[in-house]
Amino acid sequence: MSLIFVSLSWLSYGQVGYGPELGIGISTLKFAPPTYPILYTSASVSPVISGKIGGMTDVPLNKNIYFQAGISFSRKGAVKSFSYNHNDSFNESVNQTLYISYFDLPLSVVYKTGMQGKGRFIAGIGATPSYIIGGHYKLQDIGHFNDTLFSFNENDKIVTGSTLSAFDIGVNLSAGYEFPTGLFFRLYGTFGINDIGIQTEIDKNRMWGISGGYILGKGRNINKDPDNLIDKTP
């Protein structure tokens, strides 16, 4: 109840900022194939283009500390390449490209230098719970069985519980600059701590990029009357 009361108090006072945020970057996976019962002979991973789009709120806890919560849609994924031997006469090489669509709820504590209404450096840390809402994968499989070459290609939807686990949570880090107008840019990184791989395979999301956004709300513009700035000096 106390948290709700504080939140409503800030809303009524008009100090909560809000606005859109758009980001682009790369995404990959921390990938480790199972070691049993198949003998893997190689495993590697490379990134794919990723991005996010959504909105966020910016709640001041004091002059320099802010709480930010957002809702965004993101695309993550990676290219996984691995090979393994079933036995002396049966081996395969697999190349799998994953494009995963997520619904994210990033939550962060952000430190801002200086005063509101002036240019400020910003840095944040928090957590991002995520849930898979779609995506697809491309699979290319080439192998030999009893000296006979075989291959096949597959392009299909990601099925939670079969292809990957649906829920993920990661640690998010960010650093950037906020202009007096409320426009901001920041570098961001999200590092999954939850294994989304199925069975004994390990898959953990990794995402880096740069984002830009605009924070609206009372006292966000240096051209506002000084009495509207929460950080004004007496």
C-alpha positions in Angstrom: 0.0 0.0 0.0 2.8 2.4 0.8 4.4 1.8 -2.6 1.1 2.6 -4.3 0.6 5.7 -2.2 4.1 7.0 -3.1 3.5 6.3 -6.8 0.2 8.1 -6.8 1.8 11.0 -5.0 4.4 11.4 -7.7 1.8 11.1 -10.4 -0.4 13.7 -8.8 2.6 16.1 -8.4 3.3 15.7 -12.1 7.0 14.8 -11.8 6.9 11.4 -13.6 8.5 11.5 -17.0 7.4 9.2 -19.8 8.2 8.7 -23.5 9.3 6.4 -26.3 12.6 4.5 -26.7 14.0 2.8 -29.8 17.2 0.7 -30.0 19.3 -1.2 -32.4 22.2 -3.5 -31.9 23.4 -7.1 -32.0 22.3 -10.2 -30.1 23.9 -13.6 -29.5 23.7 -16.5 -27.1 26.0 -18.1 -24.6 25.8 -21.5 -26.1 27.0 -24.9 -24.7 25.8 -28.1 -26.4 25.1 -31.2 -24.3 28.0 -33.5 -23.6 26.0 -36.7 -23.3 25.0 -39.0 -25.0 26.3 -37.5 -28.3 29.9 -36.6 -28.8 30.1 -33.0 -30.1 33.2 -32.2 -32.1 32.7 -28.4 -32.5 30.4 -25.6 -31.4 30.4 -21.9 -32.1 28.0 -18.9 -32.1 27.8 -15.6 -34.0 25.5 -12.6 -33.6 22.5 -11.4 -35.5 21.0 -7.9 -35.8 18.7 -7.1 -33.0 16.6 -4.2 -31.8 13.8 -3.0 -29.5 10.9 -0.5 -29.5 8.8 0.6 -26.6 8.1 3.1 -24.0 9.3 4.0 -20.5 8.5 6.0 -17.4 11.1 8.0 -15.4 10.3 8.5 -11.8 12.6 10.7 -9.6 13.4 9.3 -6.2 15.6 12.3 -5.4 17.6 14.9 -7.3 20.0 12.3 -8.9 18.4 8.8 -8.5 15.5 7.8 -10.8 13.5 4.6 -11.2 12.7 3.6 -14.8 10.2 1.0 -15.9 9.4 0.2 -19.4 7.5 -2.0 -21.8 9.1 -3.0 -25.1 9.2 -5.5 -27.9 12.6 -6.8 -28.9 14.2 -9.2 -31.3 17.1 -11.4 -30.1 18.8 -14.5 -31.4 22.0 -15.9 -32.8 23.6 -18.2 -35.3 24.6 -21.5 -33.8 27.0 -23.9 -35.6 27.9 -27.3 -34.2 28.9 -30.8 -35.3 28.8 -34.2 -33.7 29.3 -37.9 -34.2 26.7 -40.4 -33.5 29.2 -43.2 -34.2 32.1 -43.9 -36.5 29.8 -44.1 -39.6 27.3 -41.3 -38.7 28.2 -37.7 -38.3 26.4 -34.3 -38.8 27.1 -30.6 -39.1 24.3 -28.2 -38.1 23.8 -24.5 -38.7 20.8 -22.9 -36.9 19.8 -19.2 -37.1 17.4 -18.1 -34.4 15.2 -14.9 -34.5 13.3 -14.7 -31.2 10.6 -12.1 -30.5 10.3 -11.0 -26.9 8.0 -9.0 -24.7 10.3 -7.2 -22.2 9.6 -5.4 -18.9 12.9 -3.6 -18.1 13.2 -2.2 -14.6 16.2 0.0 -13.7 17.7 2.3 -11.1 19.3 5.2 -12.9 21.8 7.8 -11.6 21.9 11.2 -13.3 24.6 13.8 -12.8 23.8 17.5 -12.3 20.4 19.1 -12.3 17.2 18.3 -14.1 16.7 20.8 -16.9 20.4 20.7 -17.9 22.5 18.2 -19.8 23.2 15.1 -17.7 25.2 11.9 -17.9 23.2 8.9 -17.0 24.0 5.3 -15.9 21.7 2.5 -14.9 21.5 -1.1 -13.6 18.4 -3.3 -13.3 16.6 -6.5 -14.4 14.6 -7.4 -17.5 12.0 -10.1 -17.3 11.1 -11.3 -20.8 8.6 -13.7 -22.5 8.8 -15.2 -26.0 5.9 -14.1 -28.1 7.1 -15.5 -31.4 10.0 -16.0 -33.8 11.4 -18.5 -36.2 14.5 -20.4 -37.0 16.4 -21.6 -40.1 18.1 -25.0 -39.9 20.6 -26.5 -42.3 21.8 -30.0 -41.5 24.6 -31.8 -43.5 26.0 -35.2 -42.7 27.4 -38.6 -43.7 25.9 -42.0 -43.0 27.8 -45.0 -44.1 29.7 -42.9 -46.6 26.5 -41.4 -48.0 26.0 -37.7 -48.0 22.6 -36.3 -46.8 21.3 -32.8 -46.2 18.1 -31.0 -45.4 16.8 -27.5 -44.7 14.1 -26.4 -42.3 12.4 -23.1 -41.7 9.8 -23.1 -38.9 8.3 -21.2 -36.0 9.8 -21.2 -32.5 7.6 -23.3 -30.2 8.0 -22.5 -26.5 8.6 -25.7 -24.5 9.9 -27.5 -27.6 12.4 -25.1 -29.3 13.2 -22.8 -26.3 11.9 -22.1 -22.8 9.4 -19.2 -22.9 10.5 -17.2 -19.9 13.8 -15.3 -19.5 15.3 -12.8 -17.1 18.5 -10.8 -17.5 20.6 -8.1 -15.9 20.6 -4.8 -17.8 23.3 -2.1 -17.8 23.2 1.3 -19.5 25.2 4.5 -19.8 24.6 7.6 -21.9 23.6 11.3 -22.0 20.3 13.2 -21.5 19.9 16.6 -23.1 18.1 19.5 -21.5 15.1 19.0 -23.8 14.6 15.4 -22.6 16.2 13.8 -25.6 18.6 11.0 -24.6 21.0 8.4 -26.1 22.5 5.5 -24.3 24.5 2.3 -24.8 22.7 -0.7 -23.3 23.5 -4.4 -22.6 21.2 -7.2 -21.4 22.8 -10.4 -20.1 20.4 -13.4 -19.6 20.9 -15.3 -16.4 18.1 -17.8 -17.2 18.9 -20.9 -19.3 16.3 -20.9 -22.2 17.8 -24.1 -23.7 15.8 -27.3 -23.8 17.0 -30.5 -22.0 20.8 -30.4 -21.5 21.6 -27.7 -24.0 22.6 -24.3 -22.5 21.4 -21.1 -24.2 21.6 -17.7 -22.5 20.7 -14.4 -24.3 23.2 -11.6 -24.8 22.2 -8.3 -26.3 24.1 -5.0 -26.9 23.1 -1.8 -28.6 22.5 1.9 -28.7 19.1 3.4 -28.1 17.5 6.9 -28.2 14.4 8.3 -26.7 12.6 11.4 -25.5 11.4 12.0 -21.9 8.2 14.1 -21.7 6.7 15.5 -18.5 6.7 18.5 -16.2 10.1 20.1 -15.7 11.8 18.1 -18.4 12.7 21.1 -20.6 15.2 23.8 -19.6 12.9 26.4 -21.1 10.3 25.7 -18.5 9.7 28.2 -15.7 12.3 27.4 -12.9 9.4 26.9 -10.4 8.5 23.8 -12.5 11.8 22.1 -12.0 12.0 19.7 -9.1 15.8 20.1 -8.9 15.9 23.9 -8.7 18.2 25.4 -6.1 16.7 27.8 -3.5 
